[in-house]
């Protein structure tokens, strides 16, 4: 797979998960945020991280936003900043802009101003969970190939602790992409999230790595 040049704007839970996972997949990733703490958190997990106000068109021009293959705008709940950053990126020639929306109204606005793709992480994961429970297979579910799977694993005593303490990525080579707690789905859960019995983890990884994790969890 050809490596892409990716820019991720906004380094909250969702944005940092996108940035670090893209980097782990072998892509060049520049990650920016207005908050220094957010930038510091991913500094060693991406190609380059910097403090930058993406609502400032001059700032985006300075990093060559039009040269990136993918621009992901993952600013949290500030719809105004999301709109301004999306407009600025498109005005400066960004090839493909993916913008995060918090609700349907924001999604419609972002589509209207030119976002190439609009995602609503919690809504989309909730729909997928309901369809899985209801036995419906989505036509747009990605084909991960024969060696990779997305699975759900219930939390038991062997998976207690925080995600940081469990360190599943380094120990088993799998990624936790969502946490289902009593029907409430959290996409890209925080590393300091303390797992509880009866939580369900949504995990993606190589089939052998997943089987190794299942054995660790105590499954036959």
Protein Blocks (a to p, Z undefined) as FASTA:
>chain_A
ZZdddddehjafklmmmmmmmmmnopacddddfblklmmmmmmmcfbdcdddfkbmklmm
mnopmlpfbdcdfbfklmklmmmmmmmmmmnopabdcdddfbfklmmmmmmnopabdcdf
klmmmmmmmmmmnopacfklccebjkbccddddddfklgccfklnommmmnopacfbdce
ehiacehiafklccdehiacdddddfklmmmmmmmnopZZ
